[in-house]
Amino acid sequence: MNFIQHMTDLTSSQSSSVREGPLPSLTALRAFEAAARHESFRLAAEELSITQSAVSHQIAHLEAHLGKDLFRRTGRRVELTEAGRLYFPYLREAFERIETGTRLVSRPAQQELTVQVYVTVAARWLMPRVHTLQKSCPDLHVRFNTSQMDWEFDPRNADIGMVCTVDSNRPGFSYTPLFESRLVAVCSPNLLKNQPPLVHPRDVARFTLLELYTAAGDWDAWLGPGGRSGLGEAASIRFDSYLLALEAACDGQGIALAPDFLAEPDLASGRLVSPIRHSVPQPARWYLVARQDRADELAIQRFRDWLIKEVEPLRRP
């Protein structure tokens, strides 16, 4: 049942407790939605830039219109009644849709898109390919919002995101599978000079391990049973991005793990080598994600079509 249907049902009900007549005022509905979301008249008033008494007054009008209490007032606290809990999700959905529609209508004719992408992906893989996006969609203005810590897509700061995740079922989001990558060990060729070859993955314990605290499971997955704990007191340096770990590896500071497609440019140039022929699937998979209610927007569709073509070489049989 959508918002309009629900409001119609309320106003046409046979119950004598609900008054017939026009829909409640938008001001009263907005006050109730904010107060219900915060579970506080004070926080609702701060959000709406009105007084707390004005919020209380608008909600009282709404309750009188519906003939039902929406909140229980217990001292300084308020909590939703059963009717309030029933009503709130419909209003929340309605205001979110109004916000989305307003944003779409008010956008300039020139298409713009903000893309959330990890800083390493931007620097090592995406930027060298942007020129093909400009040729394919010359009127699509794309802004890249690079992130190191936000591994999940944040729709407040971007229209679409290229993310690596094990959870592709978040409610309200549309996920387009892109590819799966493999974790490879890499280091500077100078690090291996005068060293016996690495035969077993656990031979990396002879070197400093370059780890990501934002991807703490990488070494455990690559090492297999026992994981990182089986290496004893092996030295390590921790970073917040693959970009920094790869740069440290290029400088000869230790052995890093990285998705193969991010390490490939430095492997191709010879700045890095793989000290051992061993790789494992990255624990998570790569997706393009957008809010479900925006997934069919033209700008998002155009970027998605372009990206799927670009990642085709990374797809595995």
C-alpha positions in Angstrom: 0.0 0.0 0.0 1.5 3.4 -1.0 1.2 6.7 0.9 -1.8 8.1 -1.1 -3.7 4.9 -0.8 -3.1 4.8 3.0 -4.2 8.4 3.4 -7.3 7.7 1.4 -8.2 4.7 3.5 -7.8 6.9 6.7 -10.1 9.6 5.4 -12.7 7.2 4.0 -12.8 4.8 7.0 -16.2 3.9 8.4 -14.8 4.3 12.0 -16.4 7.2 13.9 -12.9 7.9 15.5 -11.5 9.2 12.1 -12.9 12.4 10.8 -13.8 12.7 7.1 -12.4 15.6 5.2 -9.2 16.7 3.5 -5.7 15.2 4.1 -3.8 16.6 7.1 -1.6 19.6 6.5 1.9 18.9 5.1 3.4 20.9 8.0 1.8 18.6 10.6 2.8 15.5 8.7 6.4 16.8 8.5 6.5 17.5 12.2 5.2 14.1 13.0 7.7 12.3 10.7 10.7 14.2 12.2 9.5 13.6 15.8 8.9 9.9 15.1 12.3 9.5 13.5 14.1 11.1 16.3 11.7 10.0 19.0 12.0 13.5 20.3 10.1 16.7 19.9 13.2 18.7 20.8 15.4 17.1 18.0 12.5 17.4 15.5 12.2 21.1 16.3 16.0 21.6 15.8 15.9 19.8 12.5 12.9 21.8 11.2 14.1 25.1 12.7 11.0 25.7 14.7 10.2 25.7 18.4 9.5 22.6 20.3 6.1 24.0 21.2 5.3 24.4 17.5 6.2 20.7 16.9 3.9 19.7 19.8 1.1 22.0 18.4 1.3 20.5 14.9 1.3 17.0 16.2 -1.7 17.8 18.4 -3.6 19.1 15.4 -2.7 15.9 13.5 -3.9 13.7 16.3 -7.1 15.7 16.4 -7.6 15.3 12.7 -7.0 11.5 12.9 -8.9 11.0 16.1 -6.0 8.9 17.5 -3.0 9.5 19.7 0.3 9.1 17.9 2.6 9.6 20.9 2.6 8.8 24.6 4.0 11.6 26.6 5.8 10.3 29.7 7.5 13.2 31.5 10.1 14.6 29.1 10.1 11.6 26.9 7.7 10.6 24.0 7.2 7.2 22.4 5.1 6.1 19.5 1.7 4.5 20.1 0.6 1.6 18.0 -1.1 4.0 15.6 2.1 6.1 15.4 4.2 3.0 14.7 1.8 2.1 11.9 1.7 5.6 10.4 5.4 6.5 10.5 6.8 4.2 7.7 4.2 5.5 5.2 5.2 9.1 5.9 8.9 8.3 5.9 8.5 6.7 2.4 6.4 9.6 1.1 8.9 12.3 2.2 11.9 10.3 0.8 10.1 10.0 -2.6 9.3 13.7 -2.5 12.9 14.5 -1.9 14.1 12.2 -4.7 11.5 13.7 -7.1 12.5 17.2 -6.2 16.2 16.5 -6.7 15.5 15.0 -10.1 13.3 17.9 -11.3 15.7 20.5 -10.0 18.8 19.1 -11.7 20.2 21.0 -14.6 19.7 19.6 -18.1 23.3 18.7 -18.3 23.7 15.2 -16.7 25.9 15.0 -13.6 27.0 12.0 -11.6 29.0 11.6 -8.4 30.7 8.2 -8.2 32.1 6.8 -4.9 35.3 4.8 -5.5 38.2 3.7 -3.4 41.2 5.8 -3.7 43.4 2.9 -4.9 40.9 1.9 -7.6 40.8 5.5 -8.8 44.6 5.9 -8.9 45.6 2.5 -10.1 42.8 1.4 -12.4 40.0 3.9 -13.1 41.8 7.2 -14.0 43.7 5.7 -17.0 40.3 4.8 -18.4 38.4 8.0 -17.9 39.2 9.2 -21.4 37.1 6.4 -22.8 34.2 7.6 -20.6 34.5 11.1 -22.0 34.5 9.8 -25.5 31.5 7.5 -24.9 29.4 10.0 -22.9 30.8 13.6 -23.6 27.8 15.3 -22.0 28.0 13.2 -18.8 29.9 15.2 -16.1 31.3 12.7 -13.6 32.8 13.6 -10.2 34.7 11.0 -8.3 34.4 10.9 -4.6 37.4 8.9 -3.4 37.1 7.0 -0.1 39.6 5.0 2.0 37.4 4.0 5.0 33.8 3.8 3.6 33.8 0.3 2.2 30.0 0.3 1.8 28.2 2.7 -0.6 27.0 5.9 1.1 24.1 7.4 -0.9 24.3 10.7 1.0 27.6 11.5 -0.7 27.3 9.9 -4.1 24.8 8.8 -6.8 26.5 5.4 -7.4 29.4 3.5 -6.0 32.0 0.9 -7.1 32.5 -1.2 -4.0 33.9 -4.5 -2.8 31.5 -6.2 -0.4 30.3 -9.6 0.8 26.8 -8.1 1.4 25.0 -7.5 -1.8 21.5 -7.7 -0.3 21.2 -4.4 1.6 17.5 -3.4 1.5 16.8 -0.5 -0.8 19.9 -0.9 -3.0 20.5 -2.3 -6.5 23.8 -4.3 -7.0 25.3 -5.0 -10.4 28.0 -7.7 -10.2 31.2 -6.5 -11.9 34.0 -9.1 -11.3 35.9 -11.2 -8.8 39.6 -10.5 -8.1 42.4 -12.6 -6.6 44.8 -11.6 -3.8 48.4 -11.7 -4.9 51.6 -11.1 -2.8 53.9 -8.4 -4.3 57.2 -6.8 -3.3 60.1 -4.9 -4.7 62.5 -7.1 -6.7 65.3 -5.6 -4.5 63.7 -7.2 -1.5 64.5 -10.6 -2.8 68.2 -10.1 -3.6 70.4 -12.6 -1.7 67.3 -14.3 -0.3 66.3 -18.0 -0.8 63.2 -18.4 -2.9 59.8 -18.5 -1.3 58.3 -22.0 -1.6 55.4 -22.0 0.8 53.1 -19.1 1.6 54.3 -19.1 5.2 57.8 -18.3 4.0 56.7 -14.7 3.9 57.2 -14.6 7.7 60.9 -13.8 6.9 59.8 -10.4 5.7 57.8 -7.5 7.0 54.1 -7.9 6.1 52.3 -4.8 4.8 48.7 -5.1 6.1 45.4 -3.2 5.7 43.4 -2.7 8.8 40.5 -1.9 6.6 40.8 -5.4 5.0 42.0 -7.4 8.0 41.0 -10.8 6.5 43.3 -10.6 3.5 46.3 -12.3 5.0 44.2 -14.9 6.7 42.6 -15.8 3.4 45.9 -15.9 1.5 47.7 -17.9 4.1 45.0 -20.5 4.6 44.5 -22.7 7.7 45.8 -20.9 10.8 46.0 -17.6 8.9 48.0 -14.7 10.2 48.2 -16.2 13.7 50.3 -19.1 12.4 53.2 -16.8 11.5 54.3 -16.1 15.1 56.0 -12.8 15.6 56.4 -11.8 12.0 56.8 -8.0 11.7 54.1 -5.9 10.1 53.2 -2.4 9.1 49.5 -1.5 8.8 47.9 0.9 6.3 44.4 2.2 5.5 44.5 1.6 1.8 46.0 -0.7 -0.9 47.5 2.4 -2.4 49.8 3.0 0.5 50.6 -0.7 1.0 51.6 -0.9 -2.7 53.8 2.2 -2.5 55.5 0.8 0.6 56.1 -2.5 -1.3 57.6 -0.6 -4.2 59.9 1.1 -1.7 61.1 -2.2 -0.5 59.5 -2.1 3.0 58.0 -5.5 2.8 55.5 -7.8 1.1 52.0 -6.5 0.4 48.8 -8.3 -0.6 46.5 -6.6 -3.1 43.8 -7.5 -5.6 45.5 -8.6 -8.8 44.0 -5.9 -11.0 45.3 -3.1 -8.7 48.8 -4.6 -8.6 49.0 -5.3 -12.3 50.4 -1.9 -13.4 53.4 -2.1 -11.1 53.9 -5.8 -12.0 53.9 -4.9 -15.7 56.4 -2.1 -15.2 58.7 -4.2 -13.0 58.4 -2.0 -9.9 56.9 -5.0 -8.2 57.2 -8.8 -8.6 55.3 -11.7 -7.1 57.7 -13.5 -4.7 55.6 -16.7 -4.8 53.1 -18.2 -7.3 50.2 -18.3 -5.0 46.9 -16.4 -5.1 43.4 -16.8 -3.6 40.0 -15.3 -4.3 39.5 -12.0 -2.6 37.0 -12.6 0.2 34.5 -10.0 -1.2 33.2 -9.3 -4.8 33.1 -6.1 -6.7 29.8 -4.4 -7.5 28.3 -1.2 -8.9 25.6 -0.1 -6.4 23.0 2.6 -6.4 19.8 3.2 -4.5 17.1 1.0 -5.9 14.7 3.8 -6.6 17.4 5.6 -8.7 19.0 2.6 -10.5 17.1 3.3 -13.7 18.1 7.0 -14.0 19.7 7.7 -17.4 23.0 9.0 -16.0 23.4 5.9 -13.8 22.5 3.6 -16.7 25.1 5.3 -19.0 27.9 5.0 -16.5 26.9 1.4 -15.7 27.0 0.4 -19.4 30.4 2.0 -19.8 31.9 0.4 -16.7 30.7 -3.1 -17.6 32.5 -2.8 -20.9 35.7 -1.7 -19.1 35.7 -4.5 -16.6 35.1 -7.2 -19.2 38.8 -8.2 -19.2 38.6 -8.7 -15.4 35.7 -11.2 -15.6 36.7 -14.8 -15.0 35.1 -17.7 -16.8 
